[in-house]
């Protein structure tokens, strides 16, 4: 059985913009560097950095909302 934190993370990843989810999974699940992500997705390094920053910020906001509204 998944623990509660895994359930929250899964919910949030499904609620994020698809490109944010993709970048977060590449960075934290696949543990790719920013440079590797840029190469793989044909993105400038600055774009990767900025988009990852925005993705983490959006993840945190939605995570807190999901956790606050959980009925479990």
C-alpha positions in Angstrom: 0.0 0.0 0.0 1.2 3.5 -0.9 1.9 5.8 2.0 -0.2 9.0 2.2 2.7 11.3 1.0 3.0 9.2 -2.2 -0.8 9.6 -2.8 -0.5 13.4 -2.4 2.5 13.5 -4.8 0.7 11.4 -7.4 -2.4 13.6 -7.2 -0.3 16.8 -7.5 1.6 15.5 -10.5 -1.7 14.7 -12.3 -2.9 18.3 -11.6 0.2 20.1 -12.8 0.7 21.3 -16.4 2.1 18.3 -18.3 5.4 20.0 -19.1 5.9 20.8 -15.4 5.2 17.1 -14.5 7.6 16.0 -17.2 10.4 18.2 -16.0 10.0 17.3 -12.4 10.0 13.6 -13.1 13.1 13.9 -15.3 14.9 15.9 -12.5 13.8 14.1 -9.4 12.7 10.6 -10.5 15.3 10.1 -13.3 17.8 12.3 -11.5 18.9 14.0 -14.7 20.9 17.2 -14.5 19.6 20.5 -15.8 22.0 20.2 -18.7 20.8 16.6 -19.5 17.2 17.7 -19.4 18.0 20.6 -21.8 19.7 18.3 -24.2 16.9 15.7 -24.1 14.1 18.3 -24.5 16.1 20.6 -26.8 15.7 23.5 -24.3 18.2 26.3 -23.4 19.7 25.8 -19.9 18.1 29.1 -18.7 14.7 27.9 -19.9 15.2 24.6 -18.0 16.1 26.5 -14.9 13.2 28.9 -15.1 10.7 26.2 -15.9 11.9 23.9 -13.1 11.6 26.8 -10.7 8.0 27.5 -11.8 7.2 23.8 -11.7 8.5 23.4 -8.1 6.6 26.6 -7.0 3.3 25.2 -8.6 3.9 21.8 -7.1 4.3 23.3 -3.7 1.1 25.4 -4.0 -1.0 22.5 -5.3 0.5 20.0 -2.8 -0.5 22.3 0.2 -4.0 22.6 -1.3 -4.4 18.9 -1.8 -3.1 18.1 1.7 -5.4 20.8 3.3 -8.5 19.5 1.5 -7.8 15.8 2.1 -10.7 14.0 3.8 -8.6 10.9 4.8 
